[in-house]
Amino acid sequence: MSDDASARLGLPYLAAGQLQKHVTLNEALTRLDALTQTAVVSRTVSNQPADPAEGALYILPEAATGAEWEVHPAGSLMRHERGGWLPVPAPDGQLVVVLDSEEILVRRAGVWTPLSFGLPEEIQQITRLGVNTTADATNVVAVRANKALWTALESESGGDGDLRFTFNKQTAGDVLSLLFQSGWGGRAELGLVGDDDLRLKVSPDGGAWHEALRIDRSTGRAWFGQGATRRETTVLTASGSWTPPVWARWIEVVCVGGGGGGGAGLAGASGAVRHGGGGGGAGGVMTALWPAVNLSGALTITVGAGGAGGVGSGAGGAAGGASLVKTGAQTLLTGEGGRGGAGGSAASGTGGAGGGGAPASNGGGASSVSAAGGAGQAAARPDGAGGGGAGGGLSAANAAQPGGAGGAGAMLLLRAAGGAGGATAGAAGQAAPWPDLHWAGGGGSGGGAQASGAGHAGGAGGLHGGGGGGGGAGAGVTAAGAGGQGAAGVVWLTAIG
């Protein structure tokens, strides 16, 4: 041990019998003042300050300039004292606070390094950690940052390339979750919340919570509190094009043809049998379910028009137009039009067949001269549109029969009533009562026959696909009741995602 100075800080000792002891003591106190709770102004200022504060400390950077700085090596701890600069020897282990950069340095092997550099590989039993913020008793780890990165330790660095976070709670009734906030208010929570099933909850305000998803831990089955399937239906009542949305996974299609027109009744003098016109058949119904990925581009849609009713004695009604779904030149689905009702004759007034499908749609009623005209069908295709009722006939004895009722549309679903039969003009079939839920319309009723004068006209079919009613028979050469117009078809396209 030196007899002149302390071993670590180099503080000069007072010698026995020394003169002017205060000089040595003051030198030791000055050095102690520099090395105790050391705070340096900067370690990046390279130009020697012209008017520094008394006692100011600097660590010299590389290539420092100035008469008194440039003669000392980088890393020197320089103190301004009484108008001059003195180097202060700093031992290894010396800690300093750098005021302008707010960092702590330690002297290691004669070099100033950040305090964090060279920390031991294991730091255990830390009770709180705050990064750019202050941790507290509730949030013992707190990080205030714009970005954070976790990356797996590569195999070449001794890891296995995986990265897995493990979270654990004490009992099933405890909470283990990730809570997402906005403005410090909860908006979503994901985790094991109150039991061991995986749950996702959302909130508009941090107070009221709605469970969106639960996955049973025992079976893996998912339960969606508010539903999960997206369905959007487009109803096309006129021809055009339609493109499946990008989110769709399946496309469900209902294609309904136009209803057939009712036939006109037969006119003629008394003494002859005269039948009313047959009711028009309902438009055919076809459905399909396609993977959206198999459909390329826009689909071309044709909506079938309703068939015109027969005009003039014994004229048949026209068939309804077919509704089509096509991609390019390829037809994907066809809803056939209902057949027109036959015109009344001396022998019969048969109803038109319903458009083809699986099963075929409801047909129109047939006329009679001994009873009321036949009702349009409703049960042959219970989810389809109703067939048109037949017009009333006239017997040879001139006995007039009433027209038949139109068939109900979707009789087992959202029923659209057919027109009521009777001795007067036929009534139109009703449209679907809730067109957003079902499309089928009722059939028009047949017009009643008249023993003197023109037969009554048949009623129009109800939207969509309803058959027109047949016209009633009439007395005279040309006085026949016209057939009712069939209703136009429709195409429903439902995207499912």
HELIX and SHEET records of a PDB file:
HELIX    1   1 LYS A   21  LEU A   35  1                                  15    
HELIX    2   2 SER A  155  SER A  157  5                                   3    
HELIX    3   3 ALA A  292  ASN A  294  5                                   3    
SHEET    1   A 4 THR A  38  VAL A  40  0                                        
SHEET    2   A 4 LEU A  95  VAL A  98  1                                        
SHEET    3   A 4 GLU A 103  ARG A 108 -1                                        
SHEET    4   A 4 VAL A 111  PRO A 114 -1                                        
SHEET    1   B 3 LEU A  57  ILE A  59  0                                        
SHEET    2   B 3 LEU A  77  GLU A  81 -1                                        
SHEET    3   B 3 GLY A  84  PRO A  87 -1                                        
SHEET    1   C 2 LEU A 129  VAL A 131  0                                        
SHEET    2   C 2 VAL A 141  VAL A 143  1                                        
SHEET    1   D 5 VAL A 175  SER A 182  0                                        
SHEET    2   D 5 GLY A 185  VAL A 193 -1                                        
SHEET    3   D 5 LEU A 198  VAL A 202 -1                                        
SHEET    4   D 5 HIS A 210  ILE A 215 -1                                        
SHEET    5   D 5 ALA A 222  PHE A 224 -1                                        
SHEET    1   E 4 ARG A 231  LEU A 236  0                                        
SHEET    2   E 4 VAL A 490  ILE A 496 -1                                        
SHEET    3   E 4 TRP A 250  VAL A 256 -1                                        
SHEET    4   E 4 VAL A 285  PRO A 291 -1                                        
SHEET    1   F 4 GLY A 240  TRP A 242  0                                        
SHEET    2   F 4 LEU A 299  THR A 302 -1                                        
SHEET    3   F 4 SER A 323  THR A 327 -1                                        
SHEET    4   F 4 GLN A 330  GLY A 335 -1                                        
SHEET    1   G 2 ALA A 267  GLY A 268  0                                        
SHEET    2   G 2 GLY A 474  ALA A 475  1                                        
END                                                                             
